[in-house]
Amino acid sequence: MNTLAYAGPGPWILFFPLVWAAVIITVVTVVRRRRFGWGRPGGPGGFGGRGASPVDEQSPIALLGHRFAAGEIDEDEYWRRLTVLEEQFGRRAGEDKGRRA
C-alpha cells in the first residue's frame, strides 16, 4: 500500500506561496520603477517624492535654495525672495501647501 498518498502535501506546500509572493513583488517593483522613473537620470527619487517632476538646477528657485543651504542668506531673506519668485515664476496649483508652520 502507498502511504505517501495519505500523508498530505508536506512542507512543499509552503514553497508555492513564497514563489507567488516573489513574483507579485517583482511585478509591482518593475511597474513602479517604470511609472515613476526611479533609476533614471532626472527621475524622482530620494527627496523628490512620489511622482514629482525633476527640478531644473539652473532655475531661480533652485539657485535660491542652494544659496540658503550654503549659508549665504538667512531664513527671512530666503522666504522673502521665494515669495517674490513664486509670484513671478509661479508654481503648480496645490504644490507646497503648508510648507511654513
N, CA, C and O atoms as a printed pandas DataFrame, in Angstrom:
     atom_number atom_name residue_name chain_id  residue_number  x_coord  y_coord  z_coord
0              1         N          MET        A               1    0.832   -1.156    0.000
1              2        CA          MET        A               1    0.000    0.000    0.000
2              3         C          MET        A               1    0.900    1.250    0.000
3              4         O          MET        A               1    1.939    1.267    0.659
4              5         N          ASN        A               2    0.496    2.290   -0.740
5              6        CA          ASN        A               2    1.261    3.511   -0.868
6              7         C          ASN        A               2    0.852    4.469    0.253
7              8         O          ASN        A               2   -0.243    5.030    0.227
8              9         N          THR        A               3    1.731    4.651    1.229
9             10        CA          THR        A               3    1.388    5.504    2.364
10            11         C          THR        A               3    1.602    6.988    2.057
11            12         O          THR        A               3    1.059    7.834    2.767
12            13         N          LEU        A               4    2.375    7.332    1.023
13            14        CA          LEU        A               4    2.620    8.729    0.698
14            15         C          LEU        A               4    1.362    9.437    0.189
15            16         O          LEU        A               4    1.250   10.657    0.302
16            17         N          ALA        A               5    0.423    8.682   -0.366
17            18        CA          ALA        A               5   -0.797    9.280   -0.884
18            19         C          ALA        A               5   -1.660    9.828    0.236
19            20         O          ALA        A               5   -2.483   10.711   -0.006
20            21         N          TYR        A               6   -1.502    9.342    1.425
21            22        CA          TYR        A               6   -2.330    9.780    2.544
22            23         C          TYR        A               6   -1.596   10.729    3.484
23            24         O          TYR        A               6   -2.171   11.171    4.479
24            25         N          ALA        A               7   -0.333   11.054    3.190
25            26        CA          ALA        A               7    0.465   11.881    4.092
26            27         C          ALA        A               7    0.222   13.374    3.877
27            28         O          ALA        A               7    0.648   14.176    4.709
28            29         N          GLY        A               8   -0.428   13.767    2.823
29            30        CA          GLY        A               8   -0.657   15.177    2.556
30            31         C          GLY        A               8    0.509   15.796    1.789
31            32         O          GLY        A               8    1.452   15.094    1.425
32            33         N          PRO        A               9    0.452   17.077    1.545
33            34        CA          PRO        A               9    1.454   17.719    0.709
34            35         C          PRO        A               9    2.800   17.903    1.395
35            36         O          PRO        A               9    3.813   18.055    0.712
36            37         N          GLY        A              10    2.840   17.895    2.697
37            38        CA          GLY        A              10    4.107   18.041    3.395
38            39         C          GLY        A              10    4.592   19.487    3.387
39            40         O          GLY        A              10    3.811   20.405    3.140
40            41         N          PRO        A              11    5.877   19.691    3.657
41            42        CA          PRO        A              11    6.400   21.059    3.762
42            43         C          PRO        A              11    6.475   21.784    2.417
43            44         O          PRO        A              11    6.677   22.998    2.396
44            45         N          TRP        A              12    6.321   21.089    1.312
45            46        CA          TRP        A              12    6.389   21.726   -0.005
46            47         C          TRP        A              12    5.230   22.687   -0.252
47            48         O          TRP        A              12    5.301   23.534   -1.142
48            49         N          ILE        A              13    4.165   22.556    0.535
49            50        CA          ILE        A              13    3.017   23.448    0.364
50            51         C          ILE        A              13    3.401   24.905    0.652
51            52         O          ILE        A              13    2.762   25.817    0.128
52            53         N          LEU        A              14    4.429   25.141    1.473
53            54        CA          LEU        A              14    4.883   26.496    1.790
54            55         C          LEU        A              14    5.698   27.112    0.651
55            56         O          LEU        A              14    5.830   28.335    0.591
56            57         N          PHE        A              15    6.232   26.319   -0.229
57            58        CA          PHE        A              15    7.071   26.809   -1.316
58            59         C          PHE        A              15    6.269   27.621   -2.332
59            60         O          PHE        A              15    6.745   28.659   -2.792
60            61         N          PHE        A              16    5.093   27.185   -2.684
61            62        CA          PHE        A              16    4.313   27.847   -3.729
62            63         C          PHE        A              16    3.823   29.245   -3.338
63            64         O          PHE        A              16    3.881   30.143   -4.179
64            65         N          PRO        A              17    3.348   29.480   -2.121
65            66        CA          PRO        A              17    3.011   30.872   -1.762
66            67         C          PRO        A              17    4.223   31.793   -1.780
67            68         O          PRO        A              17    4.099   32.967   -2.130
68            69         N          LEU        A              18    5.387   31.282   -1.410
69            70        CA          LEU        A              18    6.597   32.101   -1.460
70            71         C          LEU        A              18    6.962   32.468   -2.894
71            72         O          LEU        A              18    7.395   33.590   -3.157
72            73         N          VAL        A              19    6.788   31.533   -3.816
73            74        CA          VAL        A              19    7.065   31.811   -5.229
74            75         C          VAL        A              19    6.104   32.872   -5.743
75            76         O          VAL        A              19    6.523   33.805   -6.428
76            77         N          TRP        A              20    4.815   32.741   -5.420
77            78        CA          TRP        A              20    3.836   33.730   -5.882
78            79         C          TRP        A              20    4.096   35.103   -5.264
79            80         O          TRP        A              20    3.943   36.120   -5.941
80            81         N          ALA        A              21    4.480   35.147   -4.003
81            82        CA          ALA        A              21    4.798   36.420   -3.364
82            83         C          ALA        A              21    5.992   37.079   -4.050
83            84         O          ALA        A              21    5.988   38.291   -4.266
84            85         N          ALA        A              22    7.009   36.298   -4.392
85            86        CA          ALA        A              22    8.181   36.846   -5.084
86            87         C          ALA        A              22    7.805   37.378   -6.463
87            88         O          ALA        A              22    8.306   38.424   -6.878
88            89         N          VAL        A              23    6.941   36.682   -7.168
89            90        CA          VAL        A              23    6.506   37.131   -8.498
90            91         C          VAL        A              23    5.721   38.440   -8.379
91            92         O          VAL        A              23    5.953   39.370   -9.152
92            93         N          ILE        A              24    4.812   38.520   -7.437
93            94        CA          ILE        A              24    3.997   39.731   -7.275
94            95         C          ILE        A              24    4.860   40.917   -6.866
95            96         O          ILE        A              24    4.682   42.014   -7.396
96            97         N          ILE        A              25    5.787   40.722   -5.940
97            98        CA          ILE        A              25    6.673   41.804   -5.516
98            99         C          ILE        A              25    7.535   42.280   -6.678
99           100         O          ILE        A              25    7.749   43.483   -6.830
100          101         N          THR        A              26    8.029   41.368   -7.492
101          102        CA          THR        A              26    8.844   41.740   -8.652
102          103         C          THR        A              26    8.038   42.549   -9.653
103          104         O          THR        A              26    8.519   43.568  -10.150
104          105         N          VAL        A              27    6.833   42.119   -9.955
105          106        CA          VAL        A              27    5.989   42.840  -10.919
106          107         C          VAL        A              27    5.656   44.236  -10.403
107          108         O          VAL        A              27    5.737   45.201  -11.162
108          109         N          VAL        A              28    5.284   44.366   -9.133
109          110        CA          VAL        A              28    4.957   45.674   -8.561
110          111         C          VAL        A              28    6.174   46.592   -8.596
111          112         O          VAL        A              28    6.046   47.772   -8.921
112          113         N          THR        A              29    7.346   46.070   -8.267
113          114        CA          THR        A              29    8.565   46.875   -8.281
114          115         C          THR        A              29    8.888   47.369   -9.685
115          116         O          THR        A              29    9.220   48.541   -9.864
116          117         N          VAL        A              30    8.797   46.505  -10.672
117          118        CA          VAL        A              30    9.101   46.893  -12.051
118          119         C          VAL        A              30    8.109   47.943  -12.545
119          120         O          VAL        A              30    8.507   48.914  -13.190
120          121         N          VAL        A              31    6.840   47.761  -12.252
121          122        CA          VAL        A              31    5.823   48.720  -12.695
122          123         C          VAL        A              31    6.052   50.072  -12.036
123          124         O          VAL        A              31    5.975   51.098  -12.711
124          125         N          ARG        A              32    6.330   50.102  -10.746
125          126        CA          ARG        A              32    6.554   51.375  -10.056
126          127         C          ARG        A              32    7.794   52.087  -10.575
127          128         O          ARG        A              32    7.786   53.309  -10.726
128          129         N          ARG        A              33    8.851   51.347  -10.849
129          130        CA          ARG        A              33   10.072   51.982  -11.352
130          131         C          ARG        A              33    9.849   52.570  -12.738
131          132         O          ARG        A              33   10.359   53.649  -13.038
132          133         N          ARG        A              34    9.110   51.889  -13.571
133          134        CA          ARG        A              34    8.856   52.421  -14.907
134          135         C          ARG        A              34    7.896   53.597  -14.868
135          136         O          ARG        A              34    8.066   54.565  -15.609
136          137         N          ARG        A              35    6.887   53.520  -14.007
137          138        CA          ARG        A              35    5.872   54.570  -13.962
138          139         C          ARG        A              35    6.415   55.868  -13.379
139          140         O          ARG        A              35    6.141   56.946  -13.908
140          141         N          PHE        A              36    7.183   55.777  -12.294
141          142        CA          PHE        A              36    7.667   56.973  -11.617
142          143         C          PHE        A              36    9.068   57.367  -12.042
143          144         O          PHE        A              36    9.564   58.391  -11.574
144          145         N          GLY        A              37    9.726   56.617  -12.895
145          146        CA          GLY        A              37   11.020   56.989  -13.412
146          147         C          GLY        A              37   12.168   56.756  -12.454
147          148         O          GLY        A              37   13.237   57.339  -12.639
148          149         N          TRP        A              38   11.990   55.916  -11.422
149          150        CA          TRP        A              38   13.073   55.663  -10.483
150          151         C          TRP        A              38   14.176   54.922  -11.194
151          152         O          TRP        A              38   13.913   54.026  -11.996
152          153         N          GLY        A              39   15.383   55.278  -10.913
153          154        CA          GLY        A              39   16.522   54.616  -11.522
154          155         C          GLY        A              39   16.975   55.278  -12.808
155          156         O          GLY        A              39   17.994   54.886  -13.378
156          157         N          ARG        A              40   16.231   56.287  -13.281
157          158        CA          ARG        A              40   16.628   57.019  -14.482
158          159         C          ARG        A              40   17.204   58.359  -14.085
159          160         O          ARG        A              40   16.765   58.949  -13.098
160          161         N          PRO        A              41   18.181   58.855  -14.834
161          162        CA          PRO        A              41   18.689   60.186  -14.518
162          163         C          PRO        A              41   17.576   61.217  -14.659
163          164         O          PRO        A              41   16.836   61.207  -15.643
164          165         N          GLY        A              42   17.459   62.097  -13.687
165          166        CA          GLY        A              42   16.439   63.133  -13.724
166          167         C          GLY        A              42   15.102   62.683  -13.187
167          168         O          GLY        A              42   14.185   63.495  -13.058
168          169         N          GLY        A              43   14.968   61.405  -12.870
169          170        CA          GLY        A              43   13.714   60.911  -12.329
170          171         C          GLY        A              43   13.618   61.214  -10.851
171          172         O          GLY        A              43   14.629   61.488  -10.205
172          173         N          PRO        A              44   12.412   61.167  -10.306
173          174        CA          PRO        A              44   12.263   61.451   -8.895
174          175         C          PRO        A              44   12.857   60.338   -8.061
175          176         O          PRO        A              44   12.903   59.185   -8.492
176          177         N          GLY        A              45   13.284   60.660   -6.935
177          178        CA          GLY        A              45   13.876   59.693   -6.029
178          179         C          GLY        A              45   14.468   60.444   -4.867
179          180         O          GLY        A              45   14.621   61.665   -4.917
180          181         N          GLY        A              46   14.794   59.734   -3.842
181          182        CA          GLY        A              46   15.358   60.418   -2.695
182          183         C          GLY        A              46   14.363   61.370   -2.113
183          184         O          GLY        A              46   13.321   60.935   -1.624
184          185         N          PHE        A              47   14.643   62.688   -2.143
185          186        CA          PHE        A              47   13.748   63.678   -1.600
186          187         C          PHE        A              47   12.744   64.172   -2.627
187          188         O          PHE        A              47   11.956   65.072   -2.335
188          189         N          GLY        A              48   12.759   63.596   -3.830
189          190        CA          GLY        A              48   11.867   64.069   -4.878
190          191         C          GLY        A              48   10.418   63.748   -4.645
191          192         O          GLY        A              48    9.536   64.421   -5.179
192          193         N          GLY        A              49   10.155   62.718   -3.846
193          194        CA          GLY        A              49    8.766   62.385   -3.580
194          195         C          GLY        A              49    8.179   61.538   -4.688
195          196         O          GLY        A              49    8.822   61.269   -5.703
196          197         N          ARG        A              50    6.940   61.125   -4.471
197          198        CA          ARG        A              50    6.296   60.275   -5.465
198          199         C          ARG        A              50    5.759   61.120   -6.602
199          200         O          ARG        A              50    4.952   62.021   -6.378
200          201         N          GLY        A              51    6.197   60.839   -7.812
201          202        CA          GLY        A              51    5.653   61.497   -8.983
202          203         C          GLY        A              51    6.055   62.947   -9.135
203          204         O          GLY        A              51    5.446   63.665   -9.928
204          205         N          ALA        A              52    7.048   63.400   -8.413
205          206        CA          ALA        A              52    7.469   64.787   -8.534
206          207         C          ALA        A              52    8.234   64.985   -9.832
207          208         O          ALA        A              52    8.917   64.078  -10.307
208          209         N          SER        A              53    8.113   66.176  -10.400
209          210        CA          SER        A              53    8.838   66.446  -11.630
210          211         C          SER        A              53   10.272   66.818  -11.288
211          212         O          SER        A              53   10.532   67.386  -10.227
212          213         N          PRO        A              54   11.206   66.500  -12.185
213          214        CA          PRO        A              54   12.594   66.851  -11.928
214          215         C          PRO        A              54   12.764   68.374  -11.882
215          216         O          PRO        A              54   12.098   69.101  -12.620
216          217         N          VAL        A              55   13.642   68.842  -11.025
217          218        CA          VAL        A              55   13.856   70.272  -10.836
218          219         C          VAL        A              55   15.014   70.713  -11.709
219          220         O          VAL        A              55   16.049   70.048  -11.765
220          221         N          ASP        A              56   14.837   71.842  -12.395
221          222        CA          ASP        A              56   15.905   72.419  -13.182
222          223         C          ASP        A              56   16.893   73.063  -12.223
223          224         O          ASP        A              56   16.523   73.968  -11.475
224          225         N          GLU        A              57   18.134   72.616  -12.233
225          226        CA          GLU        A              57   19.139   73.115  -11.302
226          227         C          GLU        A              57   19.516   74.565  -11.563
227          228         O          GLU        A              57   20.120   75.199  -10.699
228          229         N          GLN        A              58   19.180   75.104  -12.720
229          230        CA          GLN        A              58   19.511   76.492  -13.039
230          231         C          GLN        A              58   18.318   77.426  -12.879
231          232         O          GLN        A              58   18.405   78.601  -13.237
232          233         N          SER        A              59   17.214   76.926  -12.352
233          234        CA          SER        A              59   16.055   77.793  -12.150
234          235         C          SER        A              59   16.339   78.742  -10.983
235          236         O          SER        A              59   17.107   78.401  -10.083
236          237         N          PRO        A              60   15.732   79.918  -10.991
237          238        CA          PRO        A              60   15.971   80.881   -9.907
238          239         C          PRO        A              60   15.597   80.333   -8.529
239          240         O          PRO        A              60   16.268   80.638   -7.543
240          241         N          ILE        A              61   14.550   79.539   -8.452
241          242        CA          ILE        A              61   14.138   78.988   -7.165
242          243         C          ILE        A              61   15.163   77.981   -6.660
243          244         O          ILE        A              61   15.463   77.946   -5.467
244          245         N          ALA        A              62   15.702   77.158   -7.563
245          246        CA          ALA        A              62   16.734   76.199   -7.162
246          247         C          ALA        A              62   18.013   76.914   -6.739
247          248         O          ALA        A              62   18.649   76.513   -5.765
248          249         N          LEU        A              63   18.397   77.969   -7.460
249          250        CA          LEU        A              63   19.592   78.728   -7.089
250          251         C          LEU        A              63   19.416   79.406   -5.733
251          252         O          LEU        A              63   20.360   79.481   -4.946
252          253         N          LEU        A              64   18.214   79.898   -5.464
253          254        CA          LEU        A              64   17.938   80.500   -4.165
254          255         C          LEU        A              64   18.070   79.450   -3.055
255          256         O          LEU        A              64   18.617   79.730   -1.988
256          257         N          GLY        A              65   17.570   78.259   -3.315
257          258        CA          GLY        A              65   17.692   77.174   -2.342
258          259         C          GLY        A              65   19.141   76.809   -2.079
259          260         O          GLY        A              65   19.517   76.540   -0.939
260          261         N          HIS        A              66   19.963   76.798   -3.132
261          262        CA          HIS        A              66   21.386   76.489   -2.967
262          263         C          HIS        A              66   22.081   77.579   -2.137
263          264         O          HIS        A              66   22.930   77.276   -1.299
264          265         N          ARG        A              67   21.724   78.828   -2.371
265          266        CA          ARG        A              67   22.326   79.926   -1.602
266          267         C          ARG        A              67   21.931   79.825   -0.124
267          268         O          ARG        A              67   22.752   80.068    0.760
268          269         N          PHE        A              68   20.676   79.468    0.137
269          270        CA          PHE        A              68   20.230   79.317    1.524
270          271         C          PHE        A              68   20.943   78.147    2.189
271          272         O          PHE        A              68   21.353   78.243    3.346
272          273         N          ALA        A              69   21.093   77.040    1.463
273          274        CA          ALA        A              69   21.769   75.864    2.018
274          275         C          ALA        A              69   23.247   76.137    2.283
275          276         O          ALA        A              69   23.825   75.582    3.217
276          277         N          ALA        A              70   23.851   76.987    1.468
277          278        CA          ALA        A              70   25.265   77.308    1.651
278          279         C          ALA        A              70   25.480   78.343    2.754
279          280         O          ALA        A              70   26.619   78.601    3.142
280          281         N          GLY        A              71   24.408   78.934    3.258
281          282        CA          GLY        A              71   24.519   79.912    4.328
282          283         C          GLY        A              71   24.778   81.332    3.850
283          284         O          GLY        A              71   25.127   82.198    4.652
284          285         N          GLU        A              72   24.614   81.585    2.557
285          286        CA          GLU        A              72   24.844   82.924    2.023
286          287         C          GLU        A              72   23.731   83.897    2.412
287          288         O          GLU        A              72   23.970   85.100    2.525
288          289         N          ILE        A              73   22.517   83.381    2.619
289          290        CA          ILE        A              73   21.392   84.233    3.014
290          291         C          ILE        A              73   20.712   83.598    4.219
291          292         O          ILE        A              73   20.792   82.385    4.415
292          293         N          ASP        A              74   20.044   84.418    5.026
293          294        CA          ASP        A              74   19.364   83.885    6.198
294          295         C          ASP        A              74   17.938   83.461    5.835
295          296         O          ASP        A              74   17.495   83.633    4.699
296          297         N          GLU        A              75   17.230   82.906    6.821
297          298        CA          GLU        A              75   15.906   82.348    6.562
298          299         C          GLU        A              75   14.887   83.414    6.158
299          300         O          GLU        A              75   14.076   83.195    5.258
300          301         N          ASP        A              76   14.931   84.548    6.814
301          302        CA          ASP        A              76   13.975   85.610    6.483
302          303         C          ASP        A              76   14.149   86.092    5.046
303          304         O          ASP        A              76   13.176   86.274    4.315
304          305         N          GLU        A              77   15.401   86.293    4.656
305          306        CA          GLU        A              77   15.657   86.730    3.275
306          307         C          GLU        A              77   15.259   85.652    2.274
307          308         O          GLU        A              77   14.751   85.950    1.193
308          309         N          TYR        A              78   15.497   84.390    2.648
309          310        CA          TYR        A              78   15.108   83.279    1.773
310          311         C          TYR        A              78   13.605   83.295    1.513
311          312         O          TYR        A              78   13.174   83.211    0.363
312          313         N          TRP        A              79   12.799   83.403    2.580
313          314        CA          TRP        A              79   11.341   83.371    2.411
314          315         C          TRP        A              79   10.839   84.602    1.660
315          316         O          TRP        A              79    9.903   84.499    0.866
316          317         N          ARG        A              80   11.433   85.736    1.893
317          318        CA          ARG        A              80   11.035   86.957    1.187
318          319         C          ARG        A              80   11.297   86.822   -0.316
319          320         O          ARG        A              80   10.434   87.118   -1.143
320          321         N          ARG        A              81   12.505   86.368   -0.644
321          322        CA          ARG        A              81   12.843   86.214   -2.063
322          323         C          ARG        A              81   12.033   85.095   -2.716
323          324         O          ARG        A              81   11.642   85.205   -3.878
324          325         N          LEU        A              82   11.783   84.021   -1.971
325          326        CA          LEU        A              82   10.999   82.921   -2.521
326          327         C          LEU        A              82    9.582   83.375   -2.843
327          328         O          LEU        A              82    9.025   82.976   -3.866
328          329         N          THR        A              83    8.998   84.190   -1.999
329          330        CA          THR        A              83    7.656   84.718   -2.252
330          331         C          THR        A              83    7.625   85.518   -3.545
331          332         O          THR        A              83    6.700   85.380   -4.345
332          333         N          VAL        A              84    8.641   86.356   -3.749
333          334        CA          VAL        A              84    8.707   87.152   -4.977
334          335         C          VAL        A              84    8.884   86.248   -6.196
335          336         O          VAL        A              84    8.235   86.452   -7.222
336          337         N          LEU        A              85    9.763   85.248   -6.082
337          338        CA          LEU        A              85    9.985   84.339   -7.213
338          339         C          LEU        A              85    8.746   83.516   -7.528
339          340         O          LEU        A              85    8.455   83.256   -8.696
340          341         N          GLU        A              86    8.015   83.103   -6.502
341          342        CA          GLU        A              86    6.796   82.332   -6.745
342          343         C          GLU        A              86    5.744   83.176   -7.446
343          344         O          GLU        A              86    4.994   82.670   -8.279
344          345         N          GLU        A              87    5.686   84.463   -7.112
345          346        CA          GLU        A              87    4.740   85.337   -7.805
346          347         C          GLU        A              87    5.126   85.518   -9.266
347          348         O          GLU        A              87    4.266   85.590  -10.143
348          349         N          GLN        A              88    6.427   85.589   -9.516
349          350        CA          GLN        A              88    6.892   85.831  -10.889
350          351         C          GLN        A              88    6.867   84.556  -11.723
351          352         O          GLN        A              88    6.354   84.561  -12.842
352          353         N          PHE        A              89    7.413   83.468  -11.194
353          354        CA          PHE        A              89    7.519   82.234  -11.971
354          355         C          PHE        A              89    6.363   81.283  -11.697
355          356         O          PHE        A              89    6.069   80.417  -12.520
356          357         N          GLY        A              90    5.712   81.432  -10.563
357          358        CA          GLY        A              90    4.554   80.610  -10.224
358          359         C          GLY        A              90    4.919   79.184   -9.890
359          360         O          GLY        A              90    6.027   78.718  -10.158
360          361         N          ARG        A              91    3.977   78.522   -9.309
361          362        CA          ARG        A              91    4.073   77.096   -9.008
362          363         C          ARG        A              91    2.756   76.461   -9.405
363          364         O          ARG        A              91    1.745   77.140   -9.587
364          365         N          ARG        A              92    2.791   75.149   -9.535
365          366        CA          ARG        A              92    1.551   74.452   -9.871
366          367         C          ARG        A              92    0.575   74.556   -8.716
367          368         O          ARG        A              92    0.982   74.636   -7.557
368          369         N          ALA        A              93   -0.708   74.554   -9.029
369          370        CA          ALA        A              93   -1.750   74.698   -8.008
370          371         C          ALA        A              93   -1.667   73.550   -7.015
371          372         O          ALA        A              93   -1.533   72.388   -7.400
372          373         N          GLY        A              94   -1.747   73.886   -5.744
373          374        CA          GLY        A              94   -1.753   72.862   -4.708
374          375         C          GLY        A              94   -0.382   72.414   -4.267
375          376         O          GLY        A              94   -0.284   71.601   -3.348
376          377         N          GLU        A              95    0.678   72.900   -4.871
377          378        CA          GLU        A              95    2.021   72.458   -4.513
378          379         C          GLU        A              95    2.505   73.242   -3.306
379          380         O          GLU        A              95    2.249   74.442   -3.206
380          381         N          ASP        A              96    3.192   72.593   -2.399
381          382        CA          ASP        A              96    3.800   73.185   -1.212
382          383         C          ASP        A              96    2.798   73.873   -0.302
383          384         O          ASP        A              96    3.110   74.909    0.286
384          385         N          LYS        A              97    1.601   73.318   -0.176
385          386        CA          LYS        A              97    0.640   73.881    0.779
386          387         C          LYS        A              97    1.130   73.574    2.177
387          388         O          LYS        A              97    1.492   72.437    2.478
388          389         N          GLY        A              98    1.143   74.558    3.013
389          390        CA          GLY        A              98    1.519   74.358    4.394
390          391         C          GLY        A              98    3.007   74.123    4.598
391          392         O          GLY        A              98    3.387   73.405    5.523
392          393         N          ARG        A              99    3.850   74.697    3.776
393          394        CA          ARG        A              99    5.284   74.458    3.908
394          395         C          ARG        A              99    5.883   75.218    5.069
395          396         O          ARG        A              99    6.934   74.834    5.583
396          397         N          ARG        A             100    5.232   76.295    5.493
397          398        CA          ARG        A             100    5.711   77.053    6.654
398          399         C          ARG        A             100    4.756   76.837    7.817
399          400         O          ARG        A             100    3.536   76.801    7.654
400          401         N          ALA        A             101    5.337   76.697    8.971
401          402        CA          ALA        A             101    4.496   76.483   10.159
402          403         C          ALA        A             101    4.016   77.799   10.717
403          404         O          ALA        A             101    3.296   77.820   11.716
